[in-house]
């Protein structure tokens, strides 16, 4: 089997000094009698962070070797970006190497742990993901594995993290006529079947939604012929079944046209990913189940489409939410808060220790913060700090950055609608 090999190289303190191979790189260089260092020096200036060099024919078992630039050692916390620089450099460098070897259509590649096998695994597995479900001619699958045995547990952990993220990407990339509310729920149910001893999946239908008086959610769902689903997943990882759960709530609009307040046609196809919040929370629960985390989790997602029709919401309509409050609809493209209102109210039935709500709620967030930051609104400083610390570790592979906005009581004094 023709294999590729990815090896890391650190930048020296001085720009004019040669790159320093990683531990695995040094070992490989000895196997080829110093040829790797020799060719690396001849191939150009010292390797910069995130850049790659490929060499052929150095080793019989590894005919294709890519050396990737890891930047300087021990960079630690990057205050400007709010991530661990060392981990992020490894992810980005390994990802660049994997993509280069993927283009050669190799069947297998071994990856240098580069000092952090988990980060290397995340970069490798995330980089080779492509949505090819509906293509007639698919690229050969590139198998990735750890080079050597140092850090195998950390490598497997990184692979699981990346697979969880790739599940969310798969759901968000799928065309809306293939990832309907029903299909979305079935995919998550299938992913959790092997954990049936401590996972329960409820796919609530239209009649249940109406019985629960989820008028806010139903007002959006009734505009489409596609049946809505209220997906509810319980994961019991704690030995105490009565332990208060952490509840995840995700926006699940599987296609958002804007409804009667229809969006511009340009780039509307991207609205197949408007259920990104739901995709993220259930991918997180699938990953938690794989790791057997000792906590209780509940995932809730109102899944439906937002389309214009004779039964769709109209600007000026007034609907009644599950908690009995009336809501006047100004713009039907603000459907996310309508479906989430009922889901968040329902979440309180479980007396949760905390509720985390994830949603592609508004393009205004991108205008305010840019594409590299995630907006966070919270009434809990403690919960915020947990998220912030996690984002530093996960870096660009997950929560890249965050901007904190506290939910002030002053917001309660905003002018009310005449229908409240």
LUMPAFI-180022 format. One record per residue (C-alpha): residue number from 1; y, z, x; residue in one letter. Coordinates in steps of 0.2 Angstrom, whole numbers, plus 2048, in hexadecimal, padded with zeros to 3 digits. Last residue first. Layout:
! residues N
nr: NUM	Y: Y	Z: Z	X: X	rest: A
...
! end
This chain:
! residues 420
nr: 420	Y: 8D2	Z: 87D	X: 70E	rest: X
nr: 419	Y: 8D6	Z: 86E	X: 704	rest: X
nr: 418	Y: 8E9	Z: 86E	X: 709	rest: X
nr: 417	Y: 8E3	Z: 86D	X: 71B	rest: X
nr: 416	Y: 8E8	Z: 87C	X: 725	rest: X
nr: 415	Y: 8F6	Z: 87C	X: 733	rest: X
nr: 414	Y: 8EF	Z: 883	X: 743	rest: X
nr: 413	Y: 8EE	Z: 896	X: 743	rest: X
nr: 412	Y: 8DC	Z: 897	X: 748	rest: X
nr: 411	Y: 8E0	Z: 88E	X: 758	rest: X
nr: 410	Y: 8EA	Z: 89E	X: 75E	rest: X
nr: 409	Y: 8DA	Z: 8A7	X: 75F	rest: X
nr: 408	Y: 8D7	Z: 89D	X: 76F	rest: X
nr: 407	Y: 8C7	Z: 893	X: 773	rest: X
nr: 406	Y: 8C8	Z: 893	X: 786	rest: X
nr: 405	Y: 8C9	Z: 882	X: 78F	rest: X
nr: 404	Y: 8C0	Z: 881	X: 79F	rest: X
nr: 403	Y: 8BF	Z: 870	X: 7A8	rest: X
nr: 402	Y: 8AE	Z: 86C	X: 7AF	rest: X
nr: 401	Y: 8A6	Z: 862	X: 7BD	rest: X
nr: 400	Y: 897	Z: 859	X: 7C0	rest: X
nr: 399	Y: 88B	Z: 860	X: 7B3	rest: X
nr: 398	Y: 87B	Z: 857	X: 7B8	rest: X
nr: 397	Y: 877	Z: 84D	X: 7C7	rest: X
nr: 396	Y: 888	Z: 84D	X: 7CE	rest: X
nr: 395	Y: 886	Z: 860	X: 7D2	rest: X
nr: 394	Y: 877	Z: 869	X: 7CC	rest: X
nr: 393	Y: 87B	Z: 879	X: 7D7	rest: X
nr: 392	Y: 88E	Z: 879	X: 7D3	rest: X
nr: 391	Y: 88B	Z: 875	X: 7C1	rest: X
nr: 390	Y: 880	Z: 884	X: 7BF	rest: X
nr: 389	Y: 88D	Z: 890	X: 7C6	rest: X
nr: 388	Y: 89A	Z: 889	X: 7B9	rest: X
nr: 387	Y: 88D	Z: 88A	X: 7AB	rest: X
nr: 386	Y: 88A	Z: 89D	X: 7AE	rest: X
nr: 385	Y: 89C	Z: 8A0	X: 7B1	rest: X
nr: 384	Y: 8A0	Z: 898	X: 7A0	rest: X
nr: 383	Y: 893	Z: 8A3	X: 797	rest: X
nr: 382	Y: 89C	Z: 8B3	X: 79E	rest: X
nr: 381	Y: 8AD	Z: 8AD	X: 79A	rest: X
nr: 380	Y: 8A7	Z: 8AB	X: 788	rest: X
nr: 379	Y: 8B2	Z: 8A3	X: 77A	rest: X
nr: 378	Y: 8AF	Z: 892	X: 781	rest: X
nr: 377	Y: 8B5	Z: 880	X: 782	rest: X
nr: 376	Y: 8AE	Z: 875	X: 791	rest: X
nr: 375	Y: 8B4	Z: 864	X: 795	rest: X
nr: 374	Y: 8A8	Z: 85B	X: 7A1	rest: X
nr: 373	Y: 8B0	Z: 852	X: 7B0	rest: X
nr: 372	Y: 8AC	Z: 842	X: 7BA	rest: X
nr: 371	Y: 8B1	Z: 836	X: 7AC	rest: X
nr: 370	Y: 8C3	Z: 83B	X: 7AB	rest: X
nr: 369	Y: 8CA	Z: 84B	X: 7A5	rest: X
nr: 368	Y: 8D7	Z: 848	X: 798	rest: X
nr: 367	Y: 8D3	Z: 836	X: 793	rest: X
nr: 366	Y: 8C0	Z: 839	X: 794	rest: X
nr: 365	Y: 8C2	Z: 848	X: 789	rest: X
nr: 364	Y: 8CC	Z: 83D	X: 77D	rest: X
nr: 363	Y: 8BD	Z: 833	X: 77B	rest: X
nr: 362	Y: 8B7	Z: 840	X: 76F	rest: X
nr: 361	Y: 8A7	Z: 849	X: 76A	rest: X
nr: 360	Y: 899	Z: 843	X: 776	rest: X
nr: 359	Y: 891	Z: 854	X: 772	rest: X
nr: 358	Y: 889	Z: 864	X: 779	rest: X
nr: 357	Y: 88A	Z: 875	X: 770	rest: X
nr: 356	Y: 884	Z: 884	X: 778	rest: X
nr: 355	Y: 881	Z: 893	X: 76D	rest: X
nr: 354	Y: 87E	Z: 8A5	X: 774	rest: X
nr: 353	Y: 873	Z: 8B4	X: 772	rest: X
nr: 352	Y: 86E	Z: 8AC	X: 761	rest: X
nr: 351	Y: 86C	Z: 8B5	X: 751	rest: X
nr: 350	Y: 861	Z: 8A7	X: 74A	rest: X
nr: 349	Y: 86B	Z: 8A4	X: 73A	rest: X
nr: 348	Y: 87A	Z: 8A0	X: 745	rest: X
nr: 347	Y: 873	Z: 88F	X: 74A	rest: X
nr: 346	Y: 875	Z: 889	X: 738	rest: X
nr: 345	Y: 888	Z: 88B	X: 739	rest: X
nr: 344	Y: 888	Z: 881	X: 749	rest: X
nr: 343	Y: 87D	Z: 873	X: 741	rest: X
nr: 342	Y: 888	Z: 872	X: 732	rest: X
nr: 341	Y: 898	Z: 870	X: 73C	rest: X
nr: 340	Y: 88F	Z: 865	X: 749	rest: X
nr: 339	Y: 88D	Z: 857	X: 73C	rest: X
nr: 338	Y: 8A0	Z: 857	X: 737	rest: X
nr: 337	Y: 8A6	Z: 85A	X: 749	rest: X
nr: 336	Y: 89E	Z: 84A	X: 74E	rest: X
nr: 335	Y: 8A4	Z: 840	X: 740	rest: X
nr: 334	Y: 8B6	Z: 83E	X: 747	rest: X
nr: 333	Y: 8B4	Z: 82B	X: 744	rest: X
nr: 332	Y: 8B6	Z: 82E	X: 732	rest: X
nr: 331	Y: 8C8	Z: 832	X: 734	rest: X
nr: 330	Y: 8D2	Z: 83E	X: 729	rest: X
nr: 329	Y: 8C3	Z: 847	X: 721	rest: X
nr: 328	Y: 8C8	Z: 856	X: 717	rest: X
nr: 327	Y: 8BC	Z: 864	X: 71A	rest: X
nr: 326	Y: 8B7	Z: 872	X: 70D	rest: X
nr: 325	Y: 8AF	Z: 882	X: 713	rest: X
nr: 324	Y: 89F	Z: 888	X: 70A	rest: X
nr: 323	Y: 896	Z: 88C	X: 71B	rest: X
nr: 322	Y: 88B	Z: 87D	X: 719	rest: X
nr: 321	Y: 89A	Z: 871	X: 718	rest: X
nr: 320	Y: 8A2	Z: 86B	X: 709	rest: X
nr: 319	Y: 8AA	Z: 859	X: 70A	rest: X
nr: 318	Y: 8BB	Z: 853	X: 706	rest: X
nr: 317	Y: 8BF	Z: 840	X: 707	rest: X
nr: 316	Y: 8D0	Z: 83B	X: 70E	rest: X
nr: 315	Y: 8C9	Z: 82D	X: 719	rest: X
nr: 314	Y: 8B9	Z: 827	X: 712	rest: X
nr: 313	Y: 8A7	Z: 82D	X: 715	rest: X
nr: 312	Y: 89A	Z: 821	X: 713	rest: X
nr: 311	Y: 891	Z: 81C	X: 703	rest: X
nr: 310	Y: 897	Z: 80B	X: 701	rest: X
nr: 309	Y: 895	Z: 808	X: 713	rest: X
nr: 308	Y: 89C	Z: 80B	X: 724	rest: X
nr: 307	Y: 890	Z: 812	X: 731	rest: X
nr: 306	Y: 88E	Z: 823	X: 73A	rest: X
nr: 305	Y: 87C	Z: 825	X: 73E	rest: X
nr: 304	Y: 871	Z: 835	X: 73D	rest: X
nr: 303	Y: 86A	Z: 843	X: 747	rest: X
nr: 302	Y: 870	Z: 855	X: 744	rest: X
nr: 301	Y: 869	Z: 85E	X: 754	rest: X
nr: 300	Y: 863	Z: 86F	X: 756	rest: X
nr: 299	Y: 85A	Z: 876	X: 766	rest: X
nr: 298	Y: 853	Z: 888	X: 766	rest: X
nr: 297	Y: 84F	Z: 891	X: 776	rest: X
nr: 296	Y: 846	Z: 8A1	X: 77A	rest: X
nr: 295	Y: 845	Z: 8A6	X: 78C	rest: X
nr: 294	Y: 838	Z: 8A8	X: 79A	rest: X
nr: 293	Y: 839	Z: 896	X: 7A0	rest: X
nr: 292	Y: 828	Z: 88D	X: 7A0	rest: X
nr: 291	Y: 82F	Z: 880	X: 7AC	rest: X
nr: 290	Y: 828	Z: 872	X: 7A1	rest: X
nr: 289	Y: 82F	Z: 87B	X: 792	rest: X
nr: 288	Y: 840	Z: 87C	X: 79A	rest: X
nr: 287	Y: 83F	Z: 86A	X: 79E	rest: X
nr: 286	Y: 83B	Z: 865	X: 78C	rest: X
nr: 285	Y: 849	Z: 871	X: 786	rest: X
nr: 284	Y: 856	Z: 869	X: 792	rest: X
nr: 283	Y: 851	Z: 857	X: 78C	rest: X
nr: 282	Y: 854	Z: 85E	X: 77A	rest: X
nr: 281	Y: 865	Z: 864	X: 77F	rest: X
nr: 280	Y: 86A	Z: 854	X: 788	rest: X
nr: 279	Y: 864	Z: 847	X: 77B	rest: X
nr: 278	Y: 86D	Z: 851	X: 76D	rest: X
nr: 277	Y: 87D	Z: 851	X: 776	rest: X
nr: 276	Y: 87B	Z: 83F	X: 77B	rest: X
nr: 275	Y: 879	Z: 83A	X: 769	rest: X
nr: 274	Y: 889	Z: 82E	X: 76A	rest: X
nr: 273	Y: 87E	Z: 824	X: 776	rest: X
nr: 272	Y: 87C	Z: 815	X: 76A	rest: X
nr: 271	Y: 88F	Z: 815	X: 76A	rest: X
nr: 270	Y: 88E	Z: 80B	X: 77A	rest: X
nr: 269	Y: 88C	Z: 7FB	X: 76F	rest: X
nr: 268	Y: 89E	Z: 7FE	X: 769	rest: X
nr: 267	Y: 8A3	Z: 7F7	X: 77A	rest: X
nr: 266	Y: 8B0	Z: 7EC	X: 772	rest: X
nr: 265	Y: 8AE	Z: 7EC	X: 75F	rest: X
nr: 264	Y: 8BD	Z: 7F8	X: 75C	rest: X
nr: 263	Y: 8B7	Z: 807	X: 752	rest: X
nr: 262	Y: 8B6	Z: 808	X: 73F	rest: X
nr: 261	Y: 8C0	Z: 815	X: 735	rest: X
nr: 260	Y: 8B3	Z: 811	X: 727	rest: X
nr: 259	Y: 8A6	Z: 817	X: 733	rest: X
nr: 258	Y: 8AA	Z: 819	X: 745	rest: X
nr: 257	Y: 89C	Z: 80E	X: 74A	rest: X
nr: 256	Y: 892	Z: 81D	X: 751	rest: X
nr: 255	Y: 880	Z: 81A	X: 754	rest: X
nr: 254	Y: 873	Z: 827	X: 758	rest: X
nr: 253	Y: 87F	Z: 835	X: 753	rest: X
nr: 252	Y: 876	Z: 845	X: 759	rest: X
nr: 251	Y: 882	Z: 852	X: 75E	rest: X
nr: 250	Y: 879	Z: 85F	X: 767	rest: X
nr: 249	Y: 877	Z: 872	X: 763	rest: X
nr: 248	Y: 86E	Z: 87D	X: 770	rest: X
nr: 247	Y: 869	Z: 88F	X: 76B	rest: X
nr: 246	Y: 865	Z: 89C	X: 777	rest: X
nr: 245	Y: 859	Z: 8A8	X: 76E	rest: X
nr: 244	Y: 85A	Z: 8BA	X: 76A	rest: X
nr: 243	Y: 849	Z: 8C2	X: 76F	rest: X
nr: 242	Y: 83E	Z: 8C4	X: 760	rest: X
nr: 241	Y: 830	Z: 8BA	X: 768	rest: X
nr: 240	Y: 82F	Z: 8C6	X: 777	rest: X
nr: 239	Y: 824	Z: 8BE	X: 784	rest: X
nr: 238	Y: 833	Z: 8B2	X: 786	rest: X
nr: 237	Y: 82F	Z: 89F	X: 787	rest: X
nr: 236	Y: 830	Z: 89C	X: 775	rest: X
nr: 235	Y: 837	Z: 88A	X: 772	rest: X
nr: 234	Y: 83D	Z: 886	X: 761	rest: X
nr: 233	Y: 843	Z: 874	X: 75D	rest: X
nr: 232	Y: 84D	Z: 86F	X: 74E	rest: X
nr: 231	Y: 851	Z: 85D	X: 74A	rest: X
nr: 230	Y: 85C	Z: 859	X: 73B	rest: X
nr: 229	Y: 857	Z: 847	X: 737	rest: X
nr: 228	Y: 861	Z: 83A	X: 72E	rest: X
nr: 227	Y: 859	Z: 82B	X: 725	rest: X
nr: 226	Y: 860	Z: 81A	X: 72B	rest: X
nr: 225	Y: 868	Z: 812	X: 71B	rest: X
nr: 224	Y: 879	Z: 818	X: 722	rest: X
nr: 223	Y: 888	Z: 820	X: 71A	rest: X
nr: 222	Y: 87E	Z: 82F	X: 714	rest: X
nr: 221	Y: 87D	Z: 836	X: 725	rest: X
nr: 220	Y: 890	Z: 83A	X: 727	rest: X
nr: 219	Y: 892	Z: 843	X: 716	rest: X
nr: 218	Y: 881	Z: 84B	X: 71A	rest: X
nr: 217	Y: 887	Z: 854	X: 729	rest: X
nr: 216	Y: 896	Z: 85C	X: 720	rest: X
nr: 215	Y: 88C	Z: 85F	X: 710	rest: X
nr: 214	Y: 87E	Z: 869	X: 719	rest: X
nr: 213	Y: 87A	Z: 872	X: 708	rest: X
nr: 212	Y: 869	Z: 878	X: 710	rest: X
nr: 211	Y: 860	Z: 86F	X: 701	rest: X
nr: 210	Y: 869	Z: 85F	X: 706	rest: X
nr: 209	Y: 864	Z: 860	X: 718	rest: X
nr: 208	Y: 852	Z: 864	X: 712	rest: X
nr: 207	Y: 852	Z: 855	X: 707	rest: X
nr: 206	Y: 858	Z: 849	X: 714	rest: X
nr: 205	Y: 84B	Z: 84E	X: 721	rest: X
nr: 204	Y: 848	Z: 85D	X: 72D	rest: X
nr: 203	Y: 83D	Z: 858	X: 73C	rest: X
nr: 202	Y: 837	Z: 86A	X: 742	rest: X
nr: 201	Y: 830	Z: 86C	X: 753	rest: X
nr: 200	Y: 827	Z: 87C	X: 759	rest: X
nr: 199	Y: 824	Z: 880	X: 76B	rest: X
nr: 198	Y: 81A	Z: 88E	X: 772	rest: X
nr: 197	Y: 808	Z: 888	X: 770	rest: X
nr: 196	Y: 80E	Z: 877	X: 76D	rest: X
nr: 195	Y: 813	Z: 874	X: 77F	rest: X
nr: 194	Y: 809	Z: 863	X: 781	rest: X
nr: 193	Y: 811	Z: 85D	X: 771	rest: X
nr: 192	Y: 823	Z: 85F	X: 778	rest: X
nr: 191	Y: 826	Z: 84D	X: 77E	rest: X
nr: 190	Y: 81E	Z: 846	X: 76E	rest: X
nr: 189	Y: 82A	Z: 850	X: 763	rest: X
nr: 188	Y: 839	Z: 84B	X: 76E	rest: X
nr: 187	Y: 834	Z: 838	X: 76B	rest: X
nr: 186	Y: 831	Z: 83B	X: 759	rest: X
nr: 185	Y: 842	Z: 843	X: 756	rest: X
nr: 184	Y: 84B	Z: 834	X: 75E	rest: X
nr: 183	Y: 840	Z: 828	X: 754	rest: X
nr: 182	Y: 845	Z: 830	X: 744	rest: X
nr: 181	Y: 858	Z: 830	X: 749	rest: X
nr: 180	Y: 857	Z: 81E	X: 74F	rest: X
nr: 179	Y: 854	Z: 81A	X: 761	rest: X
nr: 178	Y: 84D	Z: 808	X: 75F	rest: X
nr: 177	Y: 85B	Z: 801	X: 753	rest: X
nr: 176	Y: 868	Z: 80B	X: 75D	rest: X
nr: 175	Y: 863	Z: 803	X: 76E	rest: X
nr: 174	Y: 85C	Z: 80F	X: 77B	rest: X
nr: 173	Y: 868	Z: 814	X: 789	rest: X
nr: 172	Y: 86B	Z: 825	X: 781	rest: X
nr: 171	Y: 859	Z: 82A	X: 77F	rest: X
nr: 170	Y: 854	Z: 824	X: 790	rest: X
nr: 169	Y: 863	Z: 82D	X: 798	rest: X
nr: 168	Y: 85D	Z: 83D	X: 790	rest: X
nr: 167	Y: 84C	Z: 83B	X: 796	rest: X
nr: 166	Y: 853	Z: 837	X: 7A7	rest: X
nr: 165	Y: 85B	Z: 848	X: 7A8	rest: X
nr: 164	Y: 84B	Z: 851	X: 7A4	rest: X
nr: 163	Y: 842	Z: 846	X: 7B1	rest: X
nr: 162	Y: 84F	Z: 84A	X: 7BE	rest: X
nr: 161	Y: 84C	Z: 85D	X: 7BC	rest: X
nr: 160	Y: 83A	Z: 85A	X: 7BC	rest: X
nr: 159	Y: 83B	Z: 850	X: 7CC	rest: X
nr: 158	Y: 846	Z: 85E	X: 7D4	rest: X
nr: 157	Y: 839	Z: 86B	X: 7D0	rest: X
nr: 156	Y: 82B	Z: 861	X: 7D8	rest: X
nr: 155	Y: 835	Z: 85F	X: 7E8	rest: X
nr: 154	Y: 839	Z: 872	X: 7E8	rest: X
nr: 153	Y: 826	Z: 875	X: 7E7	rest: X
nr: 152	Y: 822	Z: 868	X: 7F5	rest: X
nr: 151	Y: 82F	Z: 86F	X: 801	rest: X
nr: 150	Y: 827	Z: 86A	X: 811	rest: X
nr: 149	Y: 817	Z: 860	X: 80D	rest: X
nr: 148	Y: 81C	Z: 84F	X: 816	rest: X
nr: 147	Y: 826	Z: 841	X: 80E	rest: X
nr: 146	Y: 828	Z: 846	X: 7FC	rest: X
nr: 145	Y: 823	Z: 839	X: 7EF	rest: X
nr: 144	Y: 82C	Z: 82B	X: 7E6	rest: X
nr: 143	Y: 822	Z: 81D	X: 7DC	rest: X
nr: 142	Y: 82C	Z: 80E	X: 7D9	rest: X
nr: 141	Y: 827	Z: 805	X: 7C9	rest: X
nr: 140	Y: 827	Z: 7F2	X: 7CA	rest: X
nr: 139	Y: 836	Z: 7EB	X: 7C1	rest: X
nr: 138	Y: 833	Z: 7E6	X: 7AF	rest: X
nr: 137	Y: 832	Z: 7D4	X: 7A8	rest: X
nr: 136	Y: 832	Z: 7D4	X: 795	rest: X
nr: 135	Y: 840	Z: 7E1	X: 794	rest: X
nr: 134	Y: 840	Z: 7ED	X: 785	rest: X
nr: 133	Y: 83C	Z: 7FD	X: 78E	rest: X
nr: 132	Y: 845	Z: 7F9	X: 79E	rest: X
nr: 131	Y: 852	Z: 807	X: 79E	rest: X
nr: 130	Y: 853	Z: 80B	X: 7B1	rest: X
nr: 129	Y: 850	Z: 81B	X: 7BB	rest: X
nr: 128	Y: 84F	Z: 818	X: 7CE	rest: X
nr: 127	Y: 85E	Z: 822	X: 7D3	rest: X
nr: 126	Y: 85A	Z: 832	X: 7C8	rest: X
nr: 125	Y: 848	Z: 834	X: 7D0	rest: X
nr: 124	Y: 84F	Z: 832	X: 7E2	rest: X
nr: 123	Y: 85E	Z: 83D	X: 7E0	rest: X
nr: 122	Y: 855	Z: 84B	X: 7D7	rest: X
nr: 121	Y: 847	Z: 84B	X: 7E4	rest: X
nr: 120	Y: 853	Z: 84C	X: 7F2	rest: X
nr: 119	Y: 85C	Z: 85A	X: 7EA	rest: X
nr: 118	Y: 84C	Z: 863	X: 7E8	rest: X
nr: 117	Y: 846	Z: 860	X: 7F9	rest: X
nr: 116	Y: 855	Z: 867	X: 802	rest: X
nr: 115	Y: 855	Z: 866	X: 815	rest: X
nr: 114	Y: 854	Z: 853	X: 814	rest: X
nr: 113	Y: 844	Z: 853	X: 80A	rest: X
nr: 112	Y: 840	Z: 842	X: 812	rest: X
nr: 111	Y: 83A	Z: 836	X: 804	rest: X
nr: 110	Y: 82A	Z: 82C	X: 803	rest: X
nr: 109	Y: 82B	Z: 81B	X: 7FA	rest: X
nr: 108	Y: 81E	Z: 812	X: 7F0	rest: X
nr: 107	Y: 81B	Z: 802	X: 7E7	rest: X
nr: 106	Y: 829	Z: 7F8	X: 7F0	rest: X
nr: 105	Y: 833	Z: 7EC	X: 7E6	rest: X
nr: 104	Y: 83F	Z: 7E8	X: 7F4	rest: X
nr: 103	Y: 84D	Z: 7ED	X: 7E8	rest: X
nr: 102	Y: 845	Z: 7FE	X: 7E6	rest: X
nr: 101	Y: 847	Z: 801	X: 7F9	rest: X
nr: 100	Y: 85A	Z: 7FF	X: 7F8	rest: X
nr: 99	Y: 85B	Z: 80A	X: 7E8	rest: X
nr: 98	Y: 850	Z: 817	X: 7F0	rest: X
nr: 97	Y: 85C	Z: 818	X: 7FF	rest: X
nr: 96	Y: 86C	Z: 81A	X: 7F5	rest: X
nr: 95	Y: 864	Z: 828	X: 7EA	rest: X
nr: 94	Y: 85F	Z: 831	X: 7FA	rest: X
nr: 93	Y: 871	Z: 830	X: 800	rest: X
nr: 92	Y: 878	Z: 836	X: 7EF	rest: X
nr: 91	Y: 86C	Z: 844	X: 7EC	rest: X
nr: 90	Y: 86D	Z: 84A	X: 7FE	rest: X
nr: 89	Y: 880	Z: 84A	X: 7FE	rest: X
nr: 88	Y: 880	Z: 853	X: 7EE	rest: X
nr: 87	Y: 875	Z: 861	X: 7F4	rest: X
nr: 86	Y: 880	Z: 863	X: 804	rest: X
nr: 85	Y: 890	Z: 863	X: 7FB	rest: X
nr: 84	Y: 88C	Z: 870	X: 7EE	rest: X
nr: 83	Y: 897	Z: 86C	X: 7DF	rest: X
nr: 82	Y: 8A8	Z: 871	X: 7D8	rest: X
nr: 81	Y: 8B0	Z: 860	X: 7DD	rest: X
nr: 80	Y: 8C0	Z: 868	X: 7E5	rest: X
nr: 79	Y: 8B7	Z: 878	X: 7EB	rest: X
nr: 78	Y: 8A9	Z: 86F	X: 7F4	rest: X
nr: 77	Y: 89D	Z: 87D	X: 7F7	rest: X
nr: 76	Y: 892	Z: 87B	X: 807	rest: X
nr: 75	Y: 895	Z: 86E	X: 815	rest: X
nr: 74	Y: 886	Z: 874	X: 81E	rest: X
nr: 73	Y: 882	Z: 864	X: 827	rest: X
nr: 72	Y: 88E	Z: 855	X: 828	rest: X
nr: 71	Y: 88B	Z: 845	X: 81E	rest: X
nr: 70	Y: 879	Z: 841	X: 817	rest: X
nr: 69	Y: 879	Z: 82F	X: 81D	rest: X
nr: 68	Y: 869	Z: 826	X: 818	rest: X
nr: 67	Y: 85C	Z: 81E	X: 824	rest: X
nr: 66	Y: 851	Z: 812	X: 81B	rest: X
nr: 65	Y: 840	Z: 80D	X: 822	rest: X
nr: 64	Y: 835	Z: 7FE	X: 81C	rest: X
nr: 63	Y: 825	Z: 7FB	X: 825	rest: X
nr: 62	Y: 81F	Z: 80D	X: 822	rest: X
nr: 61	Y: 80D	Z: 80E	X: 825	rest: X
nr: 60	Y: 80D	Z: 802	X: 834	rest: X
nr: 59	Y: 81D	Z: 809	X: 83B	rest: X
nr: 58	Y: 82D	Z: 801	X: 841	rest: X
nr: 57	Y: 82B	Z: 7F1	X: 839	rest: X
nr: 56	Y: 83B	Z: 7F1	X: 82F	rest: X
nr: 55	Y: 84B	Z: 7FB	X: 830	rest: X
nr: 54	Y: 858	Z: 7FF	X: 822	rest: X
nr: 53	Y: 869	Z: 807	X: 824	rest: X
nr: 52	Y: 871	Z: 811	X: 816	rest: X
nr: 51	Y: 882	Z: 818	X: 812	rest: X
nr: 50	Y: 884	Z: 828	X: 807	rest: X
nr: 49	Y: 88D	Z: 831	X: 815	rest: X
nr: 48	Y: 891	Z: 826	X: 824	rest: X
nr: 47	Y: 885	Z: 820	X: 831	rest: X
nr: 46	Y: 88B	Z: 820	X: 842	rest: X
nr: 45	Y: 892	Z: 80F	X: 847	rest: X
nr: 44	Y: 887	Z: 7FF	X: 847	rest: X
nr: 43	Y: 874	Z: 7FA	X: 848	rest: X
nr: 42	Y: 872	Z: 7FD	X: 85A	rest: X
nr: 41	Y: 873	Z: 810	X: 859	rest: X
nr: 40	Y: 867	Z: 810	X: 84A	rest: X
nr: 39	Y: 85B	Z: 804	X: 853	rest: X
nr: 38	Y: 85A	Z: 810	X: 862	rest: X
nr: 37	Y: 858	Z: 820	X: 857	rest: X
nr: 36	Y: 84A	Z: 817	X: 84D	rest: X
nr: 35	Y: 841	Z: 811	X: 85D	rest: X
nr: 34	Y: 83F	Z: 822	X: 865	rest: X
nr: 33	Y: 82D	Z: 820	X: 868	rest: X
nr: 32	Y: 828	Z: 81B	X: 856	rest: X
nr: 31	Y: 81F	Z: 82C	X: 852	rest: X
nr: 30	Y: 82D	Z: 835	X: 85B	rest: X
nr: 29	Y: 83A	Z: 82D	X: 84F	rest: X
nr: 28	Y: 82F	Z: 833	X: 841	rest: X
nr: 27	Y: 831	Z: 845	X: 846	rest: X
nr: 26	Y: 843	Z: 843	X: 849	rest: X
nr: 25	Y: 846	Z: 83C	X: 838	rest: X
nr: 24	Y: 83B	Z: 84A	X: 830	rest: X
nr: 23	Y: 847	Z: 857	X: 838	rest: X
nr: 22	Y: 856	Z: 84D	X: 833	rest: X
nr: 21	Y: 85D	Z: 840	X: 83F	rest: X
nr: 20	Y: 86E	Z: 843	X: 847	rest: X
nr: 19	Y: 87B	Z: 835	X: 846	rest: X
nr: 18	Y: 883	Z: 82F	X: 856	rest: X
nr: 17	Y: 893	Z: 836	X: 85C	rest: X
nr: 16	Y: 8A4	Z: 82C	X: 859	rest: X
nr: 15	Y: 8A8	Z: 836	X: 849	rest: X
nr: 14	Y: 8A7	Z: 847	X: 851	rest: X
nr: 13	Y: 89E	Z: 855	X: 848	rest: X
nr: 12	Y: 88E	Z: 84A	X: 847	rest: X
nr: 11	Y: 889	Z: 842	X: 836	rest: X
nr: 10	Y: 878	Z: 847	X: 830	rest: X
nr: 9	Y: 869	Z: 83A	X: 82E	rest: X
nr: 8	Y: 85C	Z: 83A	X: 821	rest: X
nr: 7	Y: 84C	Z: 830	X: 820	rest: X
nr: 6	Y: 846	Z: 825	X: 811	rest: X
nr: 5	Y: 835	Z: 81D	X: 814	rest: X
nr: 4	Y: 82E	Z: 80E	X: 80B	rest: X
nr: 3	Y: 81C	Z: 80A	X: 808	rest: X
nr: 2	Y: 811	Z: 7FB	X: 807	rest: X
nr: 1	Y: 800	Z: 800	X: 800	rest: X
! end
